Amino acid sequence: MTRALFVLLPLLLFTACRLESPDDGPTTEDGPVATMLDPVEPAEAALAVIDSTTLYQHVAELSSDEYEGRGTGTPGEQKTIEYIARQMEALGLEGGLPDGSFFQPVPLRGATITDITPLTLTPADGDPVELAFVDEFIASTDLDATEASIENTELVFVGYGITNPGYSWDDYKDVDVTGKVIVSFVNDPPATEDEPTLFQADTLTYNGRWTYKYEEARRRGALGALLIHTEPTASYPFTVLSNGARGEDINLQSAPEGALPVKGWITQESAEQLAQMAGTTLNAWFEQAASRDFRPQELPVTASVAMELTTRTFEGTNVIGKLEGGAHADEAIIYTAHHDHLGKDDDLIAQGQDGIYNGAVDNASGVSMLLTIAKAFTEAERPARSVYFATLSAEESGLLGSNHYALNPVVPLARTIANVNVDSGNLAGPTEDIVGVGAERSEMLRYLRQAAEAEDMTVGMDPNPNAGSFFRSDQLAFARGGVPAVFIRTGRQFVGQPEDYAAELEAEYRANRYHQPADELSDGMPFSGLVQQTRVAFRLGYLLASSSLRPEWKPSEAFAQTRTESEQALEL
Ligand SMILES: [Zn+2]
């Protein structure tokens, strides 16, 4: 029997093995398989180390001006990673890297467009149309290069650009887009009367996210990707994209597999023009793309654009500590929290203003949770599985530290049982519930509920699932790698407060503190809510680390297939 089967079908095979060798427990050709383990309750002494004082100290330290806003690749980050590694070492964690180091370098590249031609759409018959950069299209490149272009490249309209066997949905069918530019809608196909839960109805699935469209285009060997912006499908105006079009685009230094020389967005008006050139309308495209029978359409139109860029390279650093497990030490639970924030603004400082982005909530609070959870683990009975504690770099630049980790994991992702990510913890007081963003996508919800119940708390739902919170912090990199993940967030029901209090707090935070120098620690900020969150997050990880539980994705999740494939690949 292969270990792959054991991993995929633990209960079934456990039974089968027992029949084969009732006395000795399950075995494989390689020897005995570690026995199934029931979850262990963590000792009170371990839970007791999660207190306000400990949590406060880390937040106060990391959000102080000395850390200069923890900008990626700055002296502030250097100081940050040294502090975190020192704390981990003091707790007795080992360095998580294969050589025993705590530090995983994250090579980064910034690229800024210095010159770009219009995007020229040339129909088979008729006059070319030139789209203006920023106003009518935006573009960037995956290439690690100072020049990138496409020239008279064929366009293929691919509908929503989704392939998801869980919904028996394949927009690409058997059409080869190698060397072509795909033109795609963003978002998911709408649910129908017959299938009201198609692509989770109003909830944005990962297949709907724009980053997914690029990923699918890379997998299929396309030369470029143009996404059609409409306000309803993107949920924000084109200016949100175009405002940053001339700014620096930061990515991992190594170009992704299947790198797209040109990727970008076109406005709705430009898409209308393109549809007309192809003898149809945008509305007709929407109608066709809403069906499973949709087939990609090779358009009688080619596209050209050329850009020049200046680039620079720099480096962030992930910090990874490890607590070696017992009987299942080759399997892991990984806690994550990004330690970077927006750094400092020297212009503001020169004007005598506060120019340091202290990021007390975002995300000194999460790092503090992670370090405190690590402390609790060191006080608890050693779990069967190994536990990793990773603070990640360059989250604010586009989840780059976590993406780099997922490409270079210290434990194979197929043997990484779960990821618990904490970002922007609760510094606003105790709640009756805790939110696990994305928990409902997998069996993580069940285990989070168990952990919350042990703290007399309930699990609340993401108040705005269509905002795509699950795709906006580091858990996404793990999910994309197939690892079931949850993003722990503040509950919605504050103790002794009216129903709409959470929404008010959030609006206040967004308006006055989020990504501003004012995100700092102030007197009287309550830490009781952070204690609750940290206890639940610790219990959740301990439950999974001490047992043989193996959460699975819902089959219709985009990540489910990746999980199956990575588990199979590991056994080859
Ligand atoms: Zn954050």
Residues whose N, C-alpha, C, O or C-beta is under 5 A from the ligand:
A	BS01	ZN	D362 N363 D423
